[in-house]
């Protein structure tokens, strides 16, 4: 089994721990909802730390991460993050190796990129601002169709049925179609576990999607407030048949409380 520890930082920010390795995604203290940044001592205690910034928006990026994470951290950022901010810049379709970590960048329907990270037999997808961004209650038919085409084109190259853990937006500002992008991602990409994000401090929205969006292939785990943490267990990739792996992932006892 592979154990993963998660801490939700608010917005689209997460700190993921696998063994002695840390993965920090889109950490920022800016936003309408409560945000936290991890303690410097926590971040610098990792044997190796990888820091991801999907794009330049200040609710996904803070200059403070450099001081908190230190010189030894590996910074992997979207191509649009302006200089002189440090980081290996990636465009959609690019793949790079960082020691034992493999990273591939995919597209976004807003700024920057989304990331697929593979490490220790575990695959993690962070959507950044990739989402089906339209407001069906307000948008025109042409706007809705254009948003759908852009979103479907971005999702199409993402590997199917092989992602263990995905972070994806469910934004209540979109009204009745707040979960259209997340629902499509669940049905087509079929990550084993999805954690909602970018829900503007509306923990009830994350919980609602956990109740309505779950399928036989995808477990939805909602973390409602910044600072909440959870432990997950995922079988090793060499544990035989895919159906055995899936059953273990979906069993309630595999998820930390």
C-alpha positions in Angstrom: 0.0 0.0 0.0 1.0 3.6 -0.7 0.1 6.1 2.0 -0.7 9.7 1.1 -1.3 12.5 3.6 -3.1 15.6 2.4 -3.6 19.0 3.9 -6.1 21.4 2.3 -4.8 25.0 2.2 -7.9 26.7 0.9 -8.7 27.7 -2.6 -6.9 25.3 -4.9 -4.0 24.8 -2.5 -2.8 21.4 -1.2 0.2 19.9 0.6 0.6 16.2 -0.3 3.0 14.0 1.6 4.3 10.7 0.3 6.9 9.2 2.6 9.5 11.9 3.1 8.6 13.7 -0.1 6.3 16.7 -0.3 4.3 18.2 -3.1 2.9 21.7 -2.7 0.2 22.7 -5.2 -1.0 26.3 -5.9 -0.4 27.6 -2.4 -1.5 31.2 -1.8 -2.8 33.4 1.0 -5.0 35.4 -1.4 -8.6 34.7 -2.1 -12.2 35.2 -0.9 -12.1 32.1 1.3 -9.8 31.3 4.3 -6.3 30.4 3.2 -3.2 29.1 5.0 0.4 28.6 4.0 2.3 25.7 5.5 4.8 26.4 8.2 8.4 26.8 7.0 9.6 24.1 9.4 7.1 21.6 7.9 8.2 22.3 4.4 11.9 22.2 5.0 11.6 19.0 6.9 11.0 17.0 3.7 13.8 15.1 2.2 12.7 16.4 -1.1 10.0 19.1 -1.8 8.4 19.8 -5.2 6.4 23.1 -5.5 3.8 23.5 -8.3 2.3 26.7 -9.6 -0.3 26.2 -12.3 -0.5 29.8 -13.3 0.1 33.4 -12.4 -3.3 34.4 -10.7 -2.7 35.5 -7.1 -5.2 33.0 -5.7 -3.0 30.2 -7.1 0.5 31.8 -6.5 2.2 33.6 -3.7 5.8 34.9 -3.7 6.0 33.8 -0.1 6.4 30.2 -1.3 10.1 30.8 -2.1 11.0 31.9 1.4 8.9 29.1 2.9 10.2 26.3 0.7 13.8 27.3 0.4 16.6 27.0 -2.1 16.6 23.2 -2.3 13.0 22.9 -3.3 12.2 22.1 -7.0 9.8 24.7 -8.5 7.7 23.6 -11.4 5.5 26.3 -12.8 3.1 27.2 -15.6 4.7 29.0 -18.7 2.8 32.2 -17.9 4.4 32.8 -14.5 6.3 36.1 -15.1 10.0 36.5 -14.6 12.0 36.8 -12.4 10.0 34.2 -10.4 11.9 31.0 -10.2 10.8 27.7 -11.6 11.0 25.3 -14.5 8.3 26.6 -16.9 6.1 24.0 -18.6 3.7 24.3 -21.5 0.8 22.0 -22.4 2.2 18.8 -23.8 5.6 19.0 -22.2 7.0 16.3 -20.0 10.0 16.5 -17.7 11.7 14.3 -15.2 12.9 15.6 -11.8 14.7 12.6 -10.3 12.1 10.1 -9.4 9.3 12.4 -10.2 7.7 12.6 -13.7 5.6 15.7 -14.6 3.5 16.3 -17.6 1.7 19.6 -18.3 -1.8 19.7 -19.9 -3.9 22.6 -21.0 -6.2 24.9 -19.1 -9.3 26.8 -20.1 -8.1 29.8 -18.2 -4.4 30.7 -17.6 -1.4 28.4 -17.4 -1.5 24.6 -17.2 -2.7 21.6 -15.3 -0.3 19.1 -14.0 0.0 15.3 -13.9 2.6 14.1 -11.4 3.8 10.5 -11.1 5.9 9.4 -8.1 6.3 6.1 -6.3 3.7 4.4 -8.4 1.1 7.1 -7.6 -0.3 9.5 -10.2 -1.7 12.9 -9.0 -3.6 15.4 -11.3 -4.0 19.0 -10.3 -6.3 20.9 -12.6 -5.3 24.4 -11.8 -8.0 26.5 -13.4 -8.9 23.8 -16.0 -12.7 23.7 -15.8 -15.8 24.1 -18.0 -16.1 27.8 -17.4 -19.5 29.0 -18.4 -22.5 30.3 -16.6 -25.5 28.5 -18.1 -27.9 30.7 -16.3 -26.4 33.8 -18.0 -24.2 32.8 -20.9 -25.4 32.8 -24.5 -25.6 29.5 -26.5 -22.5 30.5 -28.5 -20.5 31.2 -25.3 -21.6 27.9 -23.8 -20.7 25.9 -27.0 -17.3 27.6 -27.2 -16.5 26.9 -23.5 -17.5 23.3 -24.0 -15.3 22.8 -27.0 -12.3 24.4 -25.3 -12.8 22.2 -22.2 -13.3 18.9 -24.1 -10.2 19.6 -26.2 -8.1 20.2 -23.0 -9.5 17.0 -21.3 -9.1 14.7 -24.3 -5.3 14.1 -24.0 -5.4 13.4 -20.2 -4.8 9.7 -19.5 -8.0 7.7 -18.7 -8.5 5.3 -15.8 -4.9 5.7 -14.6 -5.0 8.7 -12.3 -5.1 7.8 -8.6 -5.8 11.2 -7.1 -7.3 14.3 -8.8 -7.9 17.9 -7.5 -10.6 19.6 -9.6 -12.7 22.9 -9.3 -16.4 23.0 -8.3 -17.1 26.8 -8.3 -20.5 27.8 -7.0 -20.3 31.2 -8.9 -21.3 29.2 -12.0 -24.8 28.7 -10.7 -26.8 25.5 -11.5 -23.9 24.1 -13.6 -21.2 24.5 -11.0 -20.3 20.9 -11.3 -20.5 20.4 -15.1 -16.7 20.3 -15.6 -16.0 18.1 -12.6 -18.8 15.7 -13.5 -17.5 15.4 -17.1 -14.0 14.8 -15.7 -15.2 12.0 -13.4 -17.2 10.3 -16.2 -14.4 10.4 -18.8 -11.1 10.4 -17.0 -12.3 8.3 -14.1 -9.8 9.2 -11.4 -9.8 6.7 -8.5 -10.2 9.6 -6.0 -11.3 13.2 -6.6 -11.0 16.1 -4.2 -13.1 19.2 -5.0 -11.3 22.6 -4.8 -11.9 26.3 -5.8 -15.3 26.3 -4.1 -15.0 29.9 -2.8 -15.1 28.9 0.8 -18.5 27.1 0.3 -17.7 23.8 2.0 -21.4 22.8 1.5 -20.7 22.9 -2.3 -17.8 20.5 -1.9 -19.9 18.2 0.3 -22.8 18.3 -2.2 -20.5 17.2 -5.0 -19.2 14.4 -2.8 -22.7 13.2 -2.5 -23.9 13.7 -6.1 -20.7 13.2 -8.2 -19.4 9.9 -6.9 -19.5 6.9 -9.3 -18.5 3.3 -9.1 -15.1 4.3 -10.5 -14.4 7.5 -8.5 -14.6 8.2 -4.8 -15.2 11.9 -4.0 -13.6 13.1 -0.8 -14.5 16.6 0.4 -12.3 18.8 2.6 -14.3 21.8 3.6 -12.0 24.2 5.3 -8.3 25.3 5.1 -6.3 23.3 7.5 -8.3 20.1 7.2 -6.2 17.0 6.6 -6.8 13.4 5.6 -4.8 10.2 5.1 -5.4 8.0 2.0 -4.1 4.5 1.2 -3.6 3.4 -2.4 -2.4 -0.1 -3.4 0.9 -0.6 -5.0 0.8 -0.6 -8.8 2.1 -4.2 -8.9 -0.8 -5.5 -6.8 -2.2 -7.6 -9.7 -5.5 -6.9 -11.4 -7.0 -3.5 -11.9 -10.3 -4.5 -10.5 -8.6 -5.6 -7.3 -6.9 -2.2 -7.1 -10.2 -0.4 -7.7 -12.1 -2.4 -5.1 -9.4 -1.6 -2.5 -9.5 2.1 -3.4 -13.3 2.4 -3.1 -13.5 0.4 0.2 -14.4 2.7 3.0 -11.7 1.3 5.3 -8.9 2.5 3.0 -9.7 6.1 3.7 -8.4 7.9 6.8 -10.8 9.8 8.9 
